[in-house]
Amino acid sequence: MAVLVEHNFLDAYAGESRDGSSTIKFCTGDIISMNSLVTTTKDLNDLCYAVLAIFRSRFAKTEGITSGLCLKGKNLPRVVCIHVWKSLQFCYSWVLNSDHRKWMLPYLERFYIDMKYDIFRVVYVSGDNVMNLPYISTQKMLENEEESRQGQVMQN
């Protein structure tokens, strides 16, 4: 929520979901990515239209995405897209795909933009059945993180 507040006030202007609705739905444990584009251009509507074109042309083709929402800034020339993913692997595959920028650039090349990606795991959603969630202790999470770092050092 703090990252959304950082972007100032936003209005939703487009959304899509695999279930056919125009809203995003997420549950505890889901992966959410936020792409924010800040521009110096005065015509925010042109940037919104370009982002909408990208969103509409790629949503159905993107593997692992369940829903998405486009928001535009009320006070700042900013567009934020929120995507809900089936898994972290699908999300990172999309972000790190080398082809990703190639098909986006024709839509965005006329804008001077600063793009930022944030990725989150939903920790808690009120109303979810928390009794069925696997509990991972803080100690176990720290051990897993340490093992991951050691594995990365050994690979390098």
C-alpha positions as CSV (number, residue, x, y, z in Angstrom):
1,M,0.0,0.0,0.0
2,A,2.9,2.4,0.8
3,V,4.1,2.1,-2.8
4,L,0.7,3.1,-4.2
5,V,0.6,6.1,-1.8
6,E,4.1,7.0,-3.2
7,H,2.5,7.3,-6.6
8,N,0.0,9.9,-5.3
9,F,-3.6,9.8,-6.2
10,L,-4.6,7.5,-9.1
11,D,-7.7,6.9,-11.2
12,A,-8.4,3.5,-12.7
13,Y,-9.0,3.7,-16.5
14,A,-8.7,0.1,-17.7
15,G,-8.8,-3.4,-16.4
16,E,-9.0,-7.0,-17.5
17,S,-9.2,-10.4,-15.9
18,R,-9.1,-14.0,-17.1
19,D,-12.6,-14.5,-15.7
20,G,-13.9,-11.7,-17.9
21,S,-14.4,-9.0,-15.3
22,S,-12.7,-5.6,-15.5
23,T,-11.3,-5.8,-12.0
24,I,-8.3,-7.4,-10.3
25,K,-8.8,-9.9,-7.5
26,F,-6.0,-11.2,-5.4
27,C,-5.7,-13.5,-2.4
28,T,-3.1,-14.1,0.3
29,G,0.0,-15.6,-1.4
30,D,-0.6,-14.1,-4.8
31,I,2.2,-12.3,-6.7
32,I,1.6,-8.7,-7.8
33,S,3.7,-6.6,-10.0
34,M,3.5,-2.9,-10.4
35,N,5.0,-1.1,-13.3
36,S,5.1,2.7,-13.0
37,L,5.9,5.1,-15.8
38,V,6.6,8.7,-15.0
39,T,6.9,11.2,-17.8
40,T,7.7,14.9,-18.3
41,T,5.2,15.2,-21.0
42,K,2.2,17.4,-20.4
43,D,-0.2,15.2,-22.3
44,L,-0.9,12.3,-19.9
45,N,-3.7,11.1,-22.0
46,D,-1.3,10.1,-24.8
47,L,0.8,8.0,-22.4
48,C,-2.3,6.4,-21.0
49,Y,-3.5,5.5,-24.5
50,A,0.0,4.0,-25.3
51,V,0.0,1.9,-22.1
52,L,-3.6,0.8,-22.7
53,A,-2.6,-0.4,-26.2
54,I,0.3,-2.4,-24.7
55,F,-2.0,-3.8,-22.0
56,R,-4.8,-4.8,-24.5
57,S,-2.4,-6.3,-27.1
58,R,-0.4,-8.4,-24.6
59,F,-2.8,-9.5,-21.8
60,A,-4.2,-12.5,-23.6
61,K,-0.7,-13.6,-24.8
62,T,1.0,-13.3,-21.4
63,E,1.4,-16.7,-19.7
64,G,0.6,-16.8,-16.0
65,I,-1.2,-13.5,-15.6
66,T,-4.6,-13.6,-14.0
67,S,-5.7,-10.0,-14.1
68,G,-4.4,-6.4,-14.6
69,L,-5.4,-2.8,-14.0
70,C,-4.2,0.5,-15.4
71,L,-4.2,3.6,-13.3
72,K,-3.3,7.2,-14.2
73,G,-2.1,10.0,-11.9
74,K,-4.5,12.7,-10.9
75,N,-1.8,15.2,-9.9
76,L,1.4,13.9,-11.6
77,P,2.1,12.6,-15.1
78,R,2.2,9.0,-14.1
79,V,0.7,5.7,-15.2
80,V,0.8,2.6,-13.0
81,C,-0.1,-0.9,-14.1
82,I,-0.8,-3.6,-11.6
83,H,-0.8,-7.3,-12.6
84,V,-1.7,-10.4,-10.6
85,W,0.3,-13.5,-11.4
86,K,-0.1,-17.2,-10.8
87,S,3.4,-17.5,-9.6
88,L,6.7,-15.6,-9.0
89,Q,8.3,-17.6,-11.8
90,F,5.7,-16.4,-14.4
91,C,6.2,-12.8,-13.2
92,Y,10.0,-12.8,-13.4
93,S,9.9,-14.6,-16.7
94,W,7.8,-11.7,-18.1
95,V,9.9,-8.9,-16.5
96,L,13.3,-10.5,-17.5
97,N,12.2,-11.5,-21.0
98,S,14.6,-9.9,-23.5
99,D,11.7,-9.6,-26.0
100,H,9.7,-7.6,-23.5
101,R,11.3,-4.2,-24.3
102,K,11.3,-4.8,-28.1
103,W,7.5,-4.9,-28.4
104,M,7.0,-2.1,-25.8
105,L,9.3,0.4,-27.3
106,P,7.3,1.3,-30.5
107,Y,4.4,2.4,-28.1
108,L,6.6,4.3,-25.7
109,E,9.6,5.7,-27.8
110,R,8.1,9.2,-28.2
111,F,7.8,9.7,-24.5
112,Y,10.6,10.5,-22.1
113,I,9.8,8.1,-19.3
114,D,11.3,6.7,-16.1
115,M,10.0,3.1,-15.7
116,K,10.1,1.2,-12.4
117,Y,9.1,-2.3,-11.5
118,D,8.0,-3.5,-8.0
119,I,7.0,-7.1,-7.2
120,F,5.2,-8.2,-4.1
121,R,3.8,-11.3,-2.5
122,V,0.4,-10.6,-0.9
123,V,0.8,-11.3,2.8
124,Y,-2.7,-11.0,4.0
125,V,-6.1,-10.3,2.6
126,S,-9.0,-9.8,5.0
127,G,-11.6,-12.5,4.4
128,D,-9.1,-15.2,3.2
129,N,-9.2,-18.5,5.1
130,V,-5.9,-18.1,6.9
131,M,-6.3,-21.5,8.6
132,N,-5.3,-23.3,5.4
133,L,-2.1,-21.3,4.8
134,P,1.2,-23.0,5.3
135,Y,3.1,-21.4,8.2
136,I,6.8,-20.7,7.7
137,S,8.6,-19.5,10.8
138,T,10.9,-16.5,10.7
139,Q,13.8,-18.8,11.5
140,K,13.0,-21.1,8.5
141,M,12.7,-18.1,6.2
142,L,16.1,-16.8,7.3
143,E,17.7,-20.2,6.9
144,N,16.2,-20.5,3.3
145,E,17.6,-17.0,2.5
146,E,21.0,-17.9,3.8
147,E,21.1,-21.1,1.8
148,S,20.0,-19.2,-1.3
149,R,22.8,-16.7,-0.8
150,Q,25.4,-19.4,-0.3
151,G,24.2,-21.1,-3.5
152,Q,24.6,-17.9,-5.4
153,V,28.1,-17.3,-4.1
154,M,29.1,-20.9,-5.0
155,Q,27.8,-20.4,-8.5
156,N,29.8,-17.2,-9.0
